[in-house]
């Protein structure tokens, strides 16, 4: 067997080889480890490569000692986002003061992967404190996009998306709060799933010792095929440690079994948050192909006002991530509020928000939840962009107010990048991203949003659309 054929096989394909003993787990792990060593210097996607713990498990697998615990990932190598605690490995989130922090235990998502048999051999790069749609930090440097190394792979799960697209790893564990799975997936041309909030616990580094779950944040799978995405999500889904004492998770199966049975709404532009013509063109072509196949596709949107919706989301995600902000920084933010009234200052409002103001935002969010529920009485999924632009050139000015996008030749605030991800993020909805086409030489992903807890609906739609229209394509130079 030509070992290059391993690079683009799905998990099911790799498992079939393992089950037929055409390859061993040790050999498979060594293959991807060697590929990572050969390629990572170009991309800087993997921050730590340590196959030794995985090799011990791979040897047990090959000897048959692990047969009693073989799960759906048994013998499959994988990487995980740097921010997830993996016992004995560094977890820094790119924060210089934590560069030597070593986790003493696995977070729940990692435990679930290990229990399913996964062989974790590396960790992937993130932005500082996971707070950017790029992936660079002082500790590990800059990750570049395998489609164009002058551009970002996205963030905060950007290292994982770049590792997937360049086939350094078969599958990846990411996390999403403000688009951290969905943006890298669309920028790198891979699959990613943001779960319904609460279905896949996010987990945070133990150096923070959080006492409560992080609002909006979820862990989630990133893959090169929709079938792998669904399988990996099924491994990860379930209540966290505390809720699992009394709760179980039973997600509904999708209502449609054939692609043409789906009721599909599309929203590819917005007056306040426009989409670049190249992205919109790729998505419109994708929707036209669906219609040609007999899918009921209709332009529609829920009854939301874009600007207040987006601003509510920005304040809520900044409130959710405000705990590590030093008191003196928060005090400075509070003093600056009121000098302007634009979306860029909503981040400061979120960091310094009062409990009463947060409750009012949460109440507003619940109103949006009801609007979305009404919308999904008529549709199974909504298709929209995950980002208004394809992968953009690296922008690393620490003052994000100095960063901008060019959309159809017009400059737009960097803060506006959250809108398309906020559609699913604010009301806790599931959203799957899959490759949908290209804007020039850069991949474009489509975001598939579903009703609350309809994760398997968005995942099935992605799988059927991939079968009909195609999915992942390898970037040049990474055969």
C-alpha positions as CSV (number, residue, x, y, z in Angstrom):
1,X,0.0,0.0,0.0
2,X,1.3,3.5,-0.9
3,X,1.5,5.2,2.5
4,X,0.6,8.5,0.8
5,X,-2.9,7.1,0.4
6,X,-3.3,7.3,4.2
7,X,-3.3,11.1,4.1
8,X,-6.8,11.6,2.8
9,X,-8.6,8.6,4.2
10,X,-11.5,9.3,6.6
11,X,-11.6,7.8,10.1
12,X,-13.8,5.0,8.8
13,X,-11.2,4.3,6.1
14,X,-8.3,4.3,8.5
15,X,-10.3,2.1,10.9
16,X,-11.0,-0.4,8.1
17,X,-7.3,-0.7,7.5
18,X,-6.6,-1.2,11.2
19,X,-9.4,-3.8,11.5
20,X,-8.1,-5.8,8.5
21,X,-4.6,-5.5,10.0
22,X,-3.3,-3.9,6.8
23,X,-1.6,-1.4,9.0
24,X,-1.0,-1.2,12.7
25,X,-1.7,1.7,15.1
26,X,2.0,2.2,15.7
27,X,2.7,2.5,12.0
28,X,-0.3,4.8,11.5
29,X,0.8,7.1,14.3
30,X,4.4,7.2,13.0
31,X,3.1,8.1,9.6
32,X,1.3,11.2,10.8
33,X,4.0,12.1,13.2
34,X,6.6,12.0,10.4
35,X,4.3,14.1,8.2
36,X,3.8,16.6,10.9
37,X,7.6,16.9,11.4
38,X,8.1,17.4,7.7
39,X,5.4,20.0,7.2
40,X,5.0,21.9,10.4
41,X,8.0,24.1,9.8
42,X,6.1,25.7,6.9
43,X,2.9,26.4,8.8
44,X,3.7,26.5,12.5
45,X,0.4,24.9,13.2
46,X,1.5,22.3,15.8
47,X,2.9,23.8,19.0
48,X,3.9,20.6,20.8
49,X,4.6,17.2,19.1
50,X,5.0,14.4,21.6
51,X,4.0,10.9,20.2
52,X,5.4,8.9,23.1
53,X,2.3,8.6,25.3
54,X,0.2,7.8,22.2
55,X,2.8,5.2,21.1
56,X,2.3,3.3,24.3
57,X,-1.4,3.1,23.6
58,X,-0.8,2.2,20.0
59,X,1.4,-0.7,21.0
60,X,-1.4,-1.9,23.4
61,X,-3.8,-1.7,20.5
62,X,-1.6,-3.6,18.1
63,X,-0.9,-6.4,20.7
64,X,-4.7,-6.8,21.4
65,X,-4.4,-5.6,25.0
66,X,-6.8,-2.7,24.3
67,X,-9.5,-4.8,22.6
68,X,-11.8,-4.6,25.6
69,X,-12.0,-0.8,25.4
70,X,-12.0,-0.3,21.6
71,X,-14.2,2.7,20.7
72,X,-14.9,4.4,17.4
73,X,-11.5,6.2,17.5
74,X,-9.4,3.2,18.6
75,X,-6.0,3.5,16.9
76,X,-6.7,6.8,15.3
77,X,-4.1,9.6,15.8
78,X,-5.3,13.1,16.4
79,X,-4.3,16.6,17.6
80,X,-6.1,18.9,20.0
81,X,-6.3,22.7,20.5
82,X,-3.5,24.0,22.8
83,X,-6.1,25.4,25.3
84,X,-7.4,22.0,26.3
85,X,-5.8,20.5,29.4
86,X,-4.0,17.2,28.6
87,X,-2.2,15.7,31.6
88,X,1.6,16.2,31.4
89,X,1.4,18.7,28.5
90,X,1.7,22.5,28.5
91,X,-1.5,24.6,28.4
92,X,-0.7,28.3,27.9
93,X,-3.4,29.8,25.7
94,X,-0.5,31.8,24.3
95,X,-0.2,33.8,27.6
96,X,3.4,34.5,28.3
97,X,3.1,34.3,32.1
98,X,1.8,30.7,31.7
99,X,4.4,29.5,29.3
100,X,5.6,26.8,31.7
101,X,2.2,25.7,33.0
102,X,1.8,21.9,32.7
103,X,-1.7,20.4,33.2
104,X,-2.1,17.8,35.9
105,X,-5.3,16.3,34.5
106,X,-7.4,15.9,31.3
107,X,-10.5,18.0,30.7
108,X,-13.7,16.1,30.1
109,X,-13.6,16.4,26.3
110,X,-10.0,14.9,26.2
111,X,-11.1,12.1,28.5
112,X,-14.0,11.3,26.1
113,X,-11.6,11.1,23.2
114,X,-9.2,8.9,25.0
115,X,-12.0,6.6,26.2
116,X,-13.0,6.3,22.5
117,X,-9.5,5.1,21.7
118,X,-7.9,8.3,20.2
119,X,-4.1,8.6,20.1
120,X,-3.4,12.3,20.9
121,X,0.1,13.1,19.5
122,X,0.1,16.9,19.3
123,X,-1.4,20.3,20.3
124,X,-2.2,23.1,17.9
125,X,-1.7,26.9,18.0
126,X,-4.1,29.6,19.2
127,X,-4.1,33.4,19.6
128,X,-3.4,35.1,22.9
129,X,-6.2,34.1,25.3
130,X,-8.1,32.6,22.4
131,X,-9.3,36.2,21.6
132,X,-8.8,36.6,17.9
133,X,-9.8,35.3,14.5
134,X,-6.1,34.8,13.8
135,X,-3.6,32.4,15.5
136,X,-0.4,34.0,16.8
137,X,1.1,34.6,20.2
138,X,4.4,35.5,21.8
139,X,5.1,31.9,22.9
140,X,4.5,30.0,19.7
141,X,4.6,32.6,17.0
142,X,2.3,32.8,13.9
143,X,0.4,30.0,12.2
144,X,-0.1,30.6,8.5
145,X,-2.8,29.3,6.1
146,X,-1.8,26.4,3.8
147,X,-3.8,27.9,1.0
148,X,-1.8,31.1,1.1
149,X,1.0,31.6,3.7
150,X,0.6,35.4,3.6
151,X,-2.8,34.9,5.2
152,X,-4.2,33.7,8.5
153,X,-5.8,30.3,9.0
154,X,-8.3,31.9,11.3
155,X,-8.7,31.6,15.1
156,X,-8.9,30.7,17.7
157,X,-8.7,27.0,16.5
158,X,-6.5,28.1,13.6
159,X,-3.6,25.8,14.3
160,X,-6.0,22.8,14.2
161,X,-7.6,23.9,10.9
162,X,-4.2,24.4,9.2
163,X,-3.0,21.0,10.5
164,X,-6.1,19.4,9.0
165,X,-6.0,21.2,5.7
166,X,-2.3,20.2,5.3
167,X,-3.1,16.7,6.4
168,X,-0.8,16.6,9.4
169,X,-3.6,15.1,11.4
170,X,-6.8,13.1,10.6
171,X,-9.0,14.9,13.1
172,X,-8.9,17.8,15.6
173,X,-10.6,18.9,18.8
174,X,-11.4,22.6,18.7
175,X,-13.5,25.1,20.7
176,X,-15.9,27.8,19.7
177,X,-17.3,30.9,21.5
178,X,-17.2,33.6,18.9
179,X,-16.5,31.6,15.8
180,X,-13.3,29.8,16.9
181,X,-14.2,26.6,15.0
182,X,-16.3,28.0,12.2
183,X,-13.9,30.8,11.1
184,X,-10.8,28.5,10.8
185,X,-12.9,25.9,9.1
186,X,-14.1,28.3,6.3
187,X,-10.6,29.9,6.0
188,X,-8.9,26.5,5.6
189,X,-11.5,24.6,3.7
190,X,-12.3,22.0,6.3
191,X,-15.4,20.9,8.3
192,X,-16.2,22.1,11.8
193,X,-19.2,22.0,14.2
194,X,-20.2,24.4,16.9
195,X,-22.6,22.4,19.1
196,X,-25.7,23.6,20.8
197,X,-24.5,25.2,24.0
198,X,-24.3,22.7,26.8
199,X,-24.0,19.6,24.7
200,X,-20.2,19.5,24.6
201,X,-18.5,21.0,27.6
202,X,-15.7,23.4,26.7
203,X,-13.4,23.0,29.6
204,X,-10.8,25.6,30.5
205,X,-7.2,25.4,31.6
206,X,-6.9,24.4,35.2
207,X,-4.6,27.3,36.0
208,X,-7.8,29.4,35.9
209,X,-9.7,27.0,38.2
210,X,-13.1,28.2,36.9
211,X,-16.1,27.4,39.1
212,X,-18.8,27.9,36.5
213,X,-19.2,27.0,32.8
214,X,-18.2,29.7,30.3
215,X,-21.3,31.2,28.7
216,X,-21.7,30.4,24.9
217,X,-18.4,28.4,24.7
218,X,-18.4,24.8,23.5
219,X,-15.8,22.2,22.5
220,X,-16.3,20.7,19.1
221,X,-14.9,18.5,16.3
222,X,-12.9,19.6,13.2
223,X,-12.4,17.1,10.3
224,X,-12.0,16.8,6.6
225,X,-15.2,14.8,6.0
226,X,-18.8,15.3,7.3
227,X,-19.1,11.7,8.4
228,X,-16.0,12.1,10.6
229,X,-17.5,15.3,12.0
230,X,-20.7,13.5,13.0
231,X,-18.9,10.6,14.5
232,X,-16.5,12.8,16.5
233,X,-19.4,14.9,17.7
234,X,-21.2,11.8,19.0
235,X,-18.0,10.9,21.0
236,X,-17.8,14.4,22.5
237,X,-21.5,15.1,23.2
238,X,-22.8,14.7,26.8
239,X,-23.3,16.7,30.0
240,X,-20.3,17.9,32.0
241,X,-19.1,16.3,35.2
242,X,-21.7,17.9,37.5
243,X,-24.7,17.7,35.3
244,X,-23.9,14.1,34.3
245,X,-24.8,13.0,37.8
246,X,-28.4,13.5,37.1
247,X,-28.8,14.4,33.4
248,X,-28.4,12.5,30.2
249,X,-28.3,13.8,26.6
250,X,-30.5,12.4,23.9
251,X,-30.4,14.6,20.8
252,X,-33.2,14.2,18.2
253,X,-32.4,12.6,14.9
254,X,-32.8,14.7,11.7
255,X,-36.3,15.0,10.2
256,X,-35.0,14.6,6.7
257,X,-33.3,11.6,5.2
258,X,-32.6,12.8,1.7
259,X,-31.0,16.1,0.6
260,X,-34.1,17.1,-1.4
261,X,-36.3,16.7,1.7
262,X,-34.6,19.6,3.5
263,X,-36.3,22.9,3.8
264,X,-33.4,25.4,3.3
265,X,-33.3,29.1,3.9
266,X,-30.4,31.2,2.6
267,X,-29.0,34.5,3.9
268,X,-25.9,35.6,2.0
269,X,-25.8,39.3,2.6
270,X,-26.9,42.0,5.1
271,X,-27.3,45.7,4.7
272,X,-25.3,46.5,7.9
273,X,-22.8,43.6,7.6
274,X,-22.1,43.2,3.9
275,X,-20.4,40.1,2.4
276,X,-17.6,40.3,0.0
277,X,-18.6,39.5,-3.6
278,X,-16.3,36.5,-3.9
279,X,-17.7,34.9,-0.8
280,X,-21.3,35.7,-1.8
281,X,-20.7,34.4,-5.3
282,X,-19.4,31.0,-4.0
283,X,-22.3,30.6,-1.6
284,X,-24.9,31.6,-4.3
285,X,-23.4,29.0,-6.6
286,X,-23.6,26.4,-3.8
287,X,-27.3,27.2,-3.3
288,X,-28.0,27.1,-7.0
289,X,-26.5,23.6,-7.2
290,X,-28.7,22.5,-4.3
291,X,-31.8,23.9,-6.1
292,X,-30.7,22.1,-9.3
293,X,-30.8,18.9,-7.3
294,X,-34.4,19.5,-6.2
295,X,-33.7,21.0,-2.8
296,X,-36.3,23.6,-1.6
297,X,-34.1,26.7,-1.3
298,X,-35.6,30.1,-0.3
299,X,-34.1,33.4,0.6
300,X,-35.3,34.3,4.1
301,X,-34.1,35.4,7.5
302,X,-35.4,35.5,11.1
303,X,-37.0,38.7,12.3
304,X,-33.9,40.2,13.9
305,X,-32.3,43.7,13.7
306,X,-28.7,43.1,12.8
307,X,-26.9,45.9,14.6
308,X,-28.5,45.5,18.1
309,X,-28.2,41.7,17.7
310,X,-24.5,41.9,17.0
311,X,-23.9,44.4,19.7
312,X,-25.6,42.2,22.3
313,X,-23.5,39.3,21.2
314,X,-20.2,41.2,21.5
315,X,-21.1,42.3,25.0
316,X,-22.1,38.8,26.1
317,X,-18.9,37.1,24.8
318,X,-16.8,39.8,26.4
319,X,-18.6,39.3,29.6
320,X,-18.1,35.6,29.3
321,X,-14.4,36.0,28.9
322,X,-13.8,38.9,31.3
323,X,-12.6,37.0,34.4
324,X,-8.9,37.0,33.4
325,X,-8.9,40.7,32.6
326,X,-6.8,42.5,35.3
327,X,-8.7,44.8,37.6
328,X,-6.7,47.9,36.4
329,X,-7.5,47.1,32.8
330,X,-11.2,46.7,33.6
331,X,-11.1,50.0,35.5
332,X,-9.5,51.8,32.5
333,X,-12.2,50.3,30.2
334,X,-14.9,51.6,32.6
335,X,-13.5,55.1,32.5
336,X,-13.4,55.1,28.7
337,X,-17.1,54.0,28.2
338,X,-19.3,56.8,27.0
339,X,-16.6,58.5,25.0
340,X,-18.0,56.8,21.9
341,X,-21.1,54.7,21.1
342,X,-20.0,52.2,18.5
343,X,-19.5,48.5,18.2
344,X,-15.8,48.7,19.1
345,X,-16.6,49.9,22.6
346,X,-19.1,47.2,23.2
347,X,-16.2,44.9,24.1
348,X,-15.3,47.3,27.0
349,X,-18.9,47.4,28.0
350,X,-19.0,43.6,28.1
351,X,-15.9,43.4,30.3
352,X,-17.3,45.9,32.8
353,X,-21.0,45.0,32.7
354,X,-23.1,45.1,35.8
355,X,-25.0,42.0,36.8
356,X,-28.3,43.8,36.2
357,X,-27.2,44.9,32.7
358,X,-26.2,41.3,32.0
359,X,-29.6,40.0,33.1
360,X,-31.2,42.4,30.7
361,X,-29.0,41.1,27.9
362,X,-29.8,37.5,28.8
363,X,-33.5,38.4,28.7
364,X,-33.0,40.0,25.3
365,X,-31.2,36.8,24.2
366,X,-34.2,34.7,25.2
367,X,-36.4,36.9,23.0
368,X,-34.1,36.0,20.1
369,X,-34.3,32.3,21.0
370,X,-38.1,32.5,20.5
371,X,-37.7,34.3,17.2
372,X,-35.3,31.6,15.9
373,X,-37.7,28.8,17.1
374,X,-40.5,30.4,15.1
375,X,-38.2,30.7,12.1
376,X,-37.3,27.0,12.3
377,X,-40.9,26.0,12.2
378,X,-40.7,26.6,8.5
379,X,-37.1,25.5,7.8
380,X,-34.7,22.8,8.8
381,X,-31.5,24.8,8.2
382,X,-30.3,28.3,7.4
383,X,-27.3,28.7,5.1
384,X,-25.1,31.8,5.5
385,X,-21.4,32.8,5.6
386,X,-19.3,32.2,8.7
387,X,-17.2,35.2,7.8
388,X,-17.8,38.1,5.3
389,X,-14.4,37.6,3.7
390,X,-12.1,34.7,2.8
391,X,-8.8,34.3,4.7
392,X,-7.3,37.8,5.1
393,X,-3.6,38.8,5.3
394,X,-2.0,38.7,8.7
395,X,-2.9,41.7,10.9
396,X,-1.1,41.8,14.2
397,X,-1.4,45.3,15.5
398,X,-2.2,44.9,19.2
399,X,-4.7,47.7,19.0
400,X,-7.6,45.9,17.2
401,X,-9.2,49.2,16.4
402,X,-6.4,49.7,13.8
403,X,-7.3,46.5,12.0
404,X,-9.8,46.5,9.1
405,X,-11.3,44.4,6.4
406,X,-11.8,45.3,2.8
407,X,-15.2,44.2,1.7
408,X,-16.1,45.0,-2.0
409,X,-13.4,47.7,-1.9
410,X,-14.7,49.4,1.3
411,X,-13.0,49.4,4.6
412,X,-14.9,47.8,7.5
413,X,-14.1,47.7,11.2
414,X,-12.4,44.5,12.5
415,X,-15.0,44.4,15.3
416,X,-17.7,43.7,12.7
417,X,-16.2,40.2,12.1
418,X,-18.4,38.7,14.8
419,X,-21.8,39.3,13.1
420,X,-22.1,36.2,11.0
421,X,-20.9,33.9,13.8
422,X,-23.2,35.7,16.2
423,X,-26.3,34.4,14.4
424,X,-25.8,31.0,15.9
425,X,-23.7,32.1,18.9
426,X,-26.1,34.4,20.6
427,X,-29.1,32.0,20.9
428,X,-26.9,28.9,21.5
429,X,-27.8,27.3,18.2
430,X,-25.8,24.4,16.5
431,X,-23.9,25.4,13.4
432,X,-21.8,23.2,11.0
433,X,-19.3,24.7,8.5
434,X,-18.4,22.8,5.3
435,X,-16.4,23.7,2.2
436,X,-18.7,25.4,-0.3
437,X,-16.5,26.8,-3.0
438,X,-13.7,29.4,-3.6
439,X,-13.2,33.1,-3.8
440,X,-10.2,33.3,-6.1
441,X,-7.7,30.8,-4.8
442,X,-9.1,30.8,-1.2
443,X,-11.7,28.4,0.2
444,X,-15.1,29.6,1.3
445,X,-17.2,27.7,3.8
446,X,-21.0,27.7,4.3
447,X,-22.4,27.9,7.8
448,X,-25.3,25.6,8.3
449,X,-27.4,26.7,11.3
450,X,-30.1,24.6,12.9
451,X,-32.7,24.8,15.6
452,X,-31.7,24.3,19.3
453,X,-30.4,20.7,19.8
454,X,-30.8,19.8,16.1
455,X,-27.1,19.2,15.8
456,X,-27.6,16.0,13.9
457,X,-29.8,17.9,11.4
458,X,-27.0,20.3,10.4
459,X,-24.5,17.5,10.5
460,X,-26.6,15.3,8.2
461,X,-27.2,18.1,5.8
462,X,-23.5,18.7,5.5
463,X,-22.9,15.0,4.9
464,X,-25.6,14.8,2.2
465,X,-24.4,18.0,0.6
466,X,-20.8,16.7,0.6
467,X,-21.9,13.5,-1.2
468,X,-23.8,15.5,-3.8
469,X,-21.5,18.5,-4.3
470,X,-18.1,17.5,-2.9
471,X,-16.2,18.7,0.1
472,X,-12.6,19.0,1.2
473,X,-10.0,19.8,-1.5
474,X,-6.3,19.7,-0.7
475,X,-4.3,22.8,-1.1
476,X,-1.5,22.8,-3.6
477,X,1.8,21.5,-2.2
478,X,0.3,19.2,0.4
479,X,-0.4,16.0,-1.5
